[in-house]
Amino acid sequence: MKAISAVSTTKDAFMAGKEAAKRVVDQLSCRPDMLWVFGAISYDQERLLEGIRSVAAGVPLIGCTTDGEISSSGITEESVVVLGLACDDIQFHTAYATSLSQDSYLAGVGIGEAFKNSTCRYIQIFSDGLTGNAGKIIDGIQAVLGKDIVIAGGTSGDGGLFIRTFQYHHDRILTDSIVAVAFAGNFSFGTGVGCGWFPVGTAKLVTKSEGNVLHELDGLPALQVYEKFLGRYASRLPAVGVEYPLGLIPSRADDDEDGYFLCRATMGVDRDSKSIIFAGDIPQGSLVKMTMGNENDVIEAARKAAEDALAEMKTGSGEIQAEAVFLYSCMARKIVLGSRTNEEVSEIRKIVGNDVPIIGFYTYGEYAPAKKRNQSFFHNETVTLTIIGR
């Protein structure tokens, strides 16, 4: 197994794709079995893939647009990052589903059906970050493959414009879609997830909600509750909501002791009905708290996530060699960290090893297994990573 990642900040879309892909192919010294591509929304997307294909025609490819790109060179913007992986022991199977906004659950079922005969143990998915319901996608996949299947990845971004995102599947450029790759064969992997946000104030009961639309907390309009919490910053909703997500309080005592909870970031506001739309479901009857994050806790959570992934990878028998890191981090983390953003990736590389190729991007939401839950969920505000090795 061998992996190489590369980045290009060239402004011309075709040349950027060609340059990054050529570096990968040249350093691999062989044809990749799989390519991952994460690119800026500012590029001509068709020309970007054409540039990659001019070097790696016919190689299976998956990826999406981002809110910032991550590679072995660190964090970049207005760039494209490419990782190529060559391995005789892994079989890659890809799939895609469209029309997330019409039926996200059905799209998830479609992905599950595509992989049900592949004997896969691990799946990466990249879905539209602005349409559909990411939680329902997970539900659909698990309905076919079971809750034990490990699902990781992120939702695509558009550089904070919140207008339209794109997903890549081979030579196709999609939107309102989900793309996926399943790993089957002889390989080792470990996953980790970290947050760094902490709950504040008293718990509130979700007294009225529909899917990812929150209508009432403790019988009061959701927007009214948020306005009281945010004060003068409330006029910046929904954008400011990614910095102050809602935390779902776990129903299990052991989860609470571990400090684990799912965060939900705001994606829209209906000021007429005083309701708030979130990136994931807010179950009616659940308890929630407002949350806040700070730089040190966010960086420490990234370090702990890397340690967890490495520890999980080493639970198997025999000597383990890390060969690649896939890293997906929420855009809100970049906002909170500001000039310290690179420290998140640096801490992870200290744990995993600076010589291990890395690729990823800043997302509008993340997919990963959750602590102690033994199944995968859709997250907000987290950093998630997978270490692949042999």
C-alpha positions as semicolon CSV with decimal commas, in nm:
position;residue;x (nm);y (nm);z (nm)
1;M;0,000;0,000;0,000
2;K;0,126;0,346;-0,089
3;A;-0,043;0,687;-0,076
4;I;0,066;1,031;-0,193
5;S;-0,113;1,366;-0,153
6;A;-0,044;1,689;-0,339
7;V;-0,183;2,041;-0,364
8;S;-0,194;2,307;-0,632
9;T;-0,280;2,672;-0,582
10;T;-0,254;2,753;-0,953
11;K;-0,543;2,981;-1,055
12;D;-0,617;2,814;-1,388
13;A;-0,852;2,523;-1,315
14;F;-0,717;2,282;-1,577
15;M;-0,355;2,345;-1,485
16;A;-0,430;2,317;-1,112
17;G;-0,591;1,976;-1,156
18;K;-0,316;1,857;-1,386
19;E;-0,038;1,983;-1,160
20;A;-0,171;1,818;-0,841
21;A;-0,255;1,491;-1,015
22;K;0,084;1,474;-1,186
23;R;0,267;1,514;-0,858
24;V;0,066;1,226;-0,713
25;V;0,119;0,993;-1,009
26;D;0,488;1,078;-1,043
27;Q;0,559;1,014;-0,674
28;L;0,356;0,694;-0,665
29;S;0,551;0,569;-0,969
30;C;0,247;0,364;-1,066
31;R;-0,118;0,400;-1,160
32;P;-0,335;0,483;-0,855
33;D;-0,621;0,250;-0,772
34;M;-0,827;0,538;-0,630
35;L;-0,818;0,919;-0,628
36;W;-0,967;1,166;-0,380
37;V;-1,012;1,526;-0,500
38;F;-1,122;1,826;-0,291
39;G;-1,132;2,163;-0,464
40;A;-1,227;2,526;-0,419
41;I;-1,566;2,643;-0,545
42;S;-1,392;2,924;-0,734
43;Y;-1,257;2,682;-0,995
44;D;-1,432;2,593;-1,318
45;Q;-1,528;2,247;-1,194
46;E;-1,535;2,078;-1,536
47;R;-1,193;2,213;-1,628
48;L;-1,055;2,106;-1,290
49;L;-1,153;1,744;-1,348
50;E;-1,034;1,761;-1,708
51;G;-0,691;1,861;-1,579
52;I;-0,684;1,566;-1,342
53;R;-0,803;1,330;-1,614
54;S;-0,529;1,448;-1,848
55;V;-0,289;1,272;-1,610
56;A;-0,504;0,997;-1,454
57;A;-0,763;0,900;-1,713
58;G;-0,995;0,621;-1,604
59;V;-0,883;0,606;-1,239
60;P;-1,185;0,590;-1,003
61;L;-1,230;0,935;-0,849
62;I;-1,441;1,081;-0,571
63;G;-1,456;1,417;-0,396
64;C;-1,630;1,752;-0,365
65;T;-1,600;2,128;-0,324
66;T;-1,498;2,263;0,017
67;D;-1,464;2,547;0,265
68;G;-1,087;2,500;0,262
69;E;-0,852;2,223;0,159
70;I;-0,614;2,005;0,365
71;S;-0,312;1,813;0,240
72;S;0,034;1,709;0,358
73;S;0,137;2,068;0,289
74;G;-0,115;2,197;0,544
75;I;-0,427;2,409;0,502
76;T;-0,486;2,602;0,180
77;E;-0,772;2,793;0,018
78;E;-0,849;2,859;-0,347
79;S;-0,668;2,532;-0,420
80;V;-0,717;2,168;-0,514
81;V;-0,582;1,872;-0,318
82;V;-0,547;1,520;-0,457
83;L;-0,459;1,192;-0,289
84;G;-0,382;0,877;-0,481
85;L;-0,376;0,535;-0,320
86;A;-0,228;0,223;-0,476
87;C;-0,295;-0,106;-0,302
88;D;-0,336;-0,464;-0,420
89;D;-0,514;-0,563;-0,097
90;I;-0,803;-0,313;-0,107
91;Q;-1,096;-0,328;-0,346
92;F;-1,266;0,008;-0,400
93;H;-1,632;0,033;-0,497
94;T;-1,795;0,369;-0,572
95;A;-2,153;0,486;-0,601
96;Y;-2,361;0,802;-0,612
97;A;-2,721;0,906;-0,556
98;T;-2,901;1,223;-0,661
99;S;-3,200;1,432;-0,548
100;L;-3,109;1,456;-0,179
101;S;-3,356;1,740;-0,130
102;Q;-3,642;1,517;-0,246
103;D;-3,567;1,210;-0,032
104;S;-3,239;1,187;0,162
105;Y;-3,334;0,854;0,319
106;L;-3,394;0,696;-0,021
107;A;-3,060;0,832;-0,142
108;G;-2,892;0,664;0,155
109;V;-3,072;0,339;0,078
110;G;-2,941;0,363;-0,279
111;I;-2,583;0,391;-0,153
112;G;-2,636;0,096;0,079
113;E;-2,783;-0,116;-0,200
114;A;-2,485;-0,038;-0,423
115;F;-2,246;-0,175;-0,160
116;K;-2,442;-0,460;-0,001
117;N;-2,256;-0,729;-0,200
118;S;-1,909;-0,576;-0,163
119;T;-1,810;-0,717;0,182
120;C;-1,702;-0,364;0,271
121;R;-1,606;-0,269;0,627
122;Y;-1,562;0,104;0,583
123;I;-1,738;0,369;0,370
124;Q;-1,655;0,731;0,296
125;I;-1,939;0,959;0,186
126;F;-1,948;1,319;0,065
127;S;-2,291;1,477;0,039
128;D;-2,425;1,818;-0,054
129;G;-2,378;2,047;0,245
130;L;-2,672;2,271;0,159
131;T;-2,949;2,031;0,059
132;G;-3,113;1,724;0,205
133;N;-3,096;1,579;0,554
134;A;-2,761;1,421;0,640
135;G;-2,904;1,223;0,930
136;K;-3,156;1,059;0,700
137;I;-2,872;0,960;0,463
138;I;-2,707;0,772;0,748
139;D;-3,039;0,609;0,838
140;G;-3,084;0,493;0,478
141;I;-2,737;0,339;0,451
142;Q;-2,772;0,165;0,786
143;A;-3,114;0,028;0,690
144;V;-2,937;-0,178;0,421
145;L;-2,590;-0,244;0,567
146;G;-2,669;-0,243;0,939
147;K;-2,557;-0,008;1,213
148;D;-2,214;-0,170;1,248
149;I;-2,086;-0,041;0,914
150;V;-1,831;0,237;0,969
151;I;-1,926;0,553;0,780
152;A;-1,697;0,857;0,763
153;G;-1,665;1,170;0,549
154;G;-1,811;1,516;0,525
155;T;-2,059;1,743;0,354
156;S;-1,935;1,960;0,070
157;G;-1,887;2,334;0,100
158;D;-1,876;2,639;-0,123
159;G;-1,627;2,865;0,053
160;G;-1,884;3,006;0,293
161;L;-2,111;3,140;0,017
162;F;-2,395;2,902;0,110
163;I;-2,530;2,902;-0,245
164;R;-2,440;2,574;-0,416
165;T;-2,192;2,291;-0,367
166;F;-2,066;2,017;-0,600
167;Q;-1,975;1,651;-0,565
168;Y;-1,740;1,450;-0,789
169;H;-1,789;1,091;-0,905
170;H;-1,540;0,978;-1,171
171;D;-1,602;1,228;-1,454
172;R;-1,939;1,351;-1,324
173;I;-1,990;1,683;-1,147
174;L;-2,306;1,659;-0,937
175;T;-2,506;1,875;-0,699
176;D;-2,784;1,792;-0,450
177;S;-2,617;1,450;-0,442
178;I;-2,411;1,207;-0,241
179;V;-2,098;1,026;-0,362
180;A;-1,941;0,733;-0,181
181;V;-1,652;0,487;-0,185
182;A;-1,648;0,153;-0,003
183;F;-1,329;-0,022;0,112
184;A;-1,318;-0,400;0,106
185;G;-1,024;-0,637;0,147
186;N;-0,723;-0,671;0,374
187;F;-0,645;-0,342;0,549
188;S;-0,644;-0,184;0,893
189;F;-0,814;0,139;0,994
190;G;-0,903;0,348;1,296
191;T;-1,138;0,643;1,337
192;G;-1,153;0,935;1,578
193;V;-1,389;1,224;1,641
194;G;-1,341;1,534;1,855
195;C;-1,545;1,844;1,929
196;G;-1,417;2,099;2,180
197;W;-1,748;2,280;2,227
198;F;-1,893;2,269;2,578
199;P;-2,253;2,312;2,701
200;V;-2,353;2,625;2,891
201;G;-2,664;2,719;3,087
202;T;-2,957;2,501;3,180
203;A;-3,098;2,220;2,969
204;K;-3,402;2,299;2,756
205;L;-3,673;2,063;2,633
206;V;-3,747;2,044;2,260
207;T;-4,123;2,089;2,280
208;K;-4,185;2,115;1,906
209;S;-3,973;2,010;1,610
210;E;-4,003;1,848;1,268
211;G;-3,691;1,672;1,148
212;N;-3,419;1,936;1,134
213;V;-3,659;2,228;1,192
214;L;-3,677;2,346;1,553
215;H;-3,995;2,532;1,641
216;E;-4,002;2,553;2,021
217;L;-3,777;2,516;2,325
218;D;-3,953;2,497;2,662
219;G;-4,268;2,612;2,484
220;L;-4,105;2,931;2,352
221;P;-4,028;3,006;1,987
222;A;-3,680;2,876;1,903
223;L;-3,570;3,203;1,747
224;Q;-3,672;3,393;2,062
225;V;-3,457;3,163;2,277
226;Y;-3,159;3,205;2,045
227;E;-3,202;3,583;2,034
228;K;-3,190;3,599;2,414
229;F;-2,874;3,383;2,422
230;L;-2,690;3,564;2,141
231;G;-2,799;3,917;2,225
232;R;-2,674;4,169;1,968
233;Y;-2,521;3,888;1,759
234;A;-2,864;3,739;1,687
235;S;-2,902;3,954;1,375
236;R;-2,619;3,750;1,222
237;L;-2,819;3,427;1,231
238;P;-2,792;3,175;1,076
239;A;-2,421;3,233;1,002
240;V;-2,324;3,304;1,365
241;G;-2,501;2,984;1,469
242;V;-2,210;2,769;1,356
243;E;-2,007;2,927;1,637
244;Y;-2,280;2,857;1,895
245;P;-2,435;2,524;1,804
246;L;-2,707;2,339;1,989
247;G;-2,585;2,038;2,185
248;L;-2,806;1,730;2,217
249;I;-2,769;1,592;2,569
250;P;-2,714;1,214;2,560
251;S;-2,976;0,995;2,721
252;R;-2,716;0,748;2,851
253;A;-2,532;0,832;3,171
254;D;-2,198;0,688;3,054
255;D;-2,204;0,913;2,749
256;D;-2,263;1,214;2,972
257;E;-1,969;1,119;3,194
258;D;-1,747;1,097;2,887
259;G;-1,850;1,448;2,782
260;Y;-1,996;1,323;2,455
261;F;-2,280;1,501;2,279
262;L;-2,389;1,571;1,925
263;C;-2,378;1,932;1,808
264;R;-2,619;2,082;1,558
265;A;-2,534;2,400;1,365
266;T;-2,788;2,645;1,229
267;M;-2,840;2,646;0,852
268;G;-3,140;2,876;0,814
269;V;-3,395;3,091;0,995
270;D;-3,767;3,139;0,928
271;R;-3,831;3,473;1,097
272;D;-4,203;3,460;1,023
273;S;-4,256;3,134;1,211
274;K;-3,964;3,205;1,450
275;S;-3,819;2,861;1,374
276;I;-3,458;2,760;1,307
277;I;-3,334;2,507;1,052
278;F;-3,038;2,296;1,159
279;A;-2,791;2,082;0,966
280;G;-2,921;1,767;1,138
281;D;-3,234;1,645;1,312
282;I;-3,343;1,786;1,649
283;P;-3,571;1,515;1,792
284;Q;-3,885;1,637;1,966
285;G;-3,874;1,549;2,335
286;S;-3,494;1,562;2,355
287;L;-3,295;1,780;2,595
288;V;-3,051;2,035;2,455
289;K;-2,810;2,301;2,573
290;M;-2,650;2,598;2,406
291;T;-2,275;2,550;2,354
292;M;-1,959;2,754;2,313
293;G;-1,607;2,671;2,200
294;N;-1,259;2,811;2,257
295;E;-0,931;2,772;2,074
296;N;-0,748;2,553;2,324
297;D;-1,035;2,306;2,368
298;V;-1,087;2,279;1,992
299;I;-0,717;2,200;1,932
300;E;-0,705;1,956;2,223
301;A;-1,010;1,774;2,083
302;A;-0,828;1,727;1,752
303;R;-0,525;1,580;1,928
304;K;-0,746;1,339;2,125
305;A;-0,930;1,233;1,808
306;A;-0,597;1,141;1,647
307;E;-0,495;0,943;1,955
308;D;-0,827;0,755;1,951
309;A;-0,792;0,670;1,582
310;L;-0,438;0,542;1,627
311;A;-0,534;0,341;1,937
312;E;-0,827;0,182;1,755
313;M;-0,606;0,092;1,461
314;K;-0,358;-0,082;1,691
315;T;-0,620;-0,304;1,856
316;G;-0,577;-0,559;1,576
317;S;-0,307;-0,827;1,574
318;G;0,039;-0,778;1,430
319;E;0,240;-0,466;1,352
320;I;0,040;-0,177;1,205
321;Q;0,177;0,072;0,954
322;A;-0,022;0,395;0,894
323;E;-0,027;0,481;0,523
324;A;-0,281;0,764;0,485
325;V;-0,495;1,000;0,693
326;F;-0,836;1,128;0,583
327;L;-0,932;1,441;0,779
328;Y;-1,266;1,623;0,776
329;S;-1,312;1,927;0,998
330;C;-1,607;2,163;1,041
331;M;-1,586;2,515;0,902
332;A;-1,687;2,644;1,246
333;R;-1,357;2,518;1,384
334;K;-1,172;2,730;1,132
335;I;-1,376;3,034;1,238
336;V;-1,305;2,981;1,608
337;L;-0,935;2,903;1,558
338;G;-0,868;3,192;1,323
339;S;-0,491;3,241;1,291
340;R;-0,438;2,917;1,489
341;T;-0,621;2,700;1,234
342;N;-0,303;2,524;1,123
343;E;-0,243;2,406;1,478
344;E;-0,533;2,161;1,449
345;V;-0,366;1,978;1,161
346;S;-0,021;2,010;1,324
347;E;-0,142;1,840;1,644
348;I;-0,290;1,554;1,444
349;R;0,031;1,506;1,246
350;K;0,235;1,495;1,568
351;I;0,030;1,195;1,677
352;V;0,002;1,014;1,345
353;G;0,343;1,104;1,204
354;N;0,455;1,387;0,979
355;D;0,557;1,148;0,703
356;V;0,208;0,994;0,663
357;P;0,021;1,152;0,366
358;I;-0,292;1,343;0,464
359;I;-0,591;1,475;0,272
360;G;-0,919;1,636;0,372
361;F;-1,120;1,954;0,378
362;Y;-1,326;2,193;0,589
363;T;-1,687;2,082;0,576
364;Y;-2,042;2,193;0,644
365;G;-2,092;1,877;0,853
366;E;-1,913;1,550;0,929
367;Y;-1,984;1,176;0,928
368;A;-1,811;0,947;1,177
369;P;-1,865;0,680;1,442
370;A;-1,948;0,833;1,779
371;K;-1,779;0,757;2,107
372;K;-1,924;0,452;2,283
373;R;-2,219;0,432;2,044
374;N;-2,080;0,162;1,812
375;Q;-2,245;0,323;1,514
376;S;-2,192;0,620;1,283
377;F;-2,373;0,954;1,303
378;F;-2,387;1,292;1,134
379;H;-2,201;1,557;1,336
380;N;-2,146;1,931;1,338
381;E;-1,854;2,128;1,487
382;T;-1,630;1,820;1,497
383;V;-1,300;1,706;1,353
384;T;-1,313;1,348;1,227
385;L;-1,028;1,140;1,093
386;T;-0,956;0,793;0,963
387;I;-0,613;0,633;0,953
388;I;-0,575;0,368;0,682
389;G;-0,292;0,119;0,697
390;R;-0,181;-0,240;0,674
